[in-house]
């Protein structure tokens, strides 16, 4: 049995814990590509609302604009592009008075074979309501969620291309779960794909989002990672960190990142105005062995875990 507390950010956990419990129920989706978009209106409950997202999305009323099939894959090979069975989904709710439709938060992608030699994998989709994938919280194949720490709004469709770890993918069916980091954030995704590239330029596999003193860093790395002198856990080949920068950090304009490829001085991107930044709190996984013939009791992050013996 594998128990973990990947995110204890209270706002996010309320949403994500429920959706993960519902995953088995909604893992198979309708083959219909028609998605009925509900009407959106402002709720009387103003708590945790994002005026920027709400006003802009209500103004556009989530328009059904169809983006052109933009070609951006470096060396396009249709055999390396795998589209989801689902067409689009609307994620999140503006207030507790609304209910997020769990079933359209999942996207299923079937990959016949995964070649890991000299290959990079990308999660590609069209995004409306948020500025970039850094503000999107998503989970692949029931792994912990990445992203959504810094919420930056955007009222236009944009094409997202996020590098993901090959280790997070599986041969056959893969499920992508999009969630909302907190109440008051609502966005739309469509045209979700997994893209493999085997003829690419070498890069540091790092991306980031800066808002004020908060720097969010995400990367792909199978080995150990150290950012600004602190160890960062890598899960299934991916890692992330939310740093609170000091005045000294900002004067330098970079942080030091150490990986198996060496030491890099990572320069800060341009700062963007955000609606909210979630607090950073992470815990290490705990693996326990359970037997029907024995009781088990242990403490984990201030919580007692007890397993009774089966008679």
Secondary structure, DSSP 8 states (H G I E B T S, - for coil): -EE--S---HHHHHHHHHHHHTHHHHSS--S------------S--TT--HHHHHHHHHHTS-----------TT--GGGEEE-SS-EEEEEESSTTS---GGGGEEEEEES----TT-EEEEEEEEEEESSGGG-EEEETT---B--SEE-EEEEEEEEEEEE-GGG--SEEEEEEEE-SSTTEEEEEEEEEEEEESS------EEEEEETTEEEEEEE-SS-EEETTEEE--BTTEEEEEEE--HHHHHHTEEEEEETTEEEEEE---B---SEE--------EE----TTS-EEEEETTEEEEE----
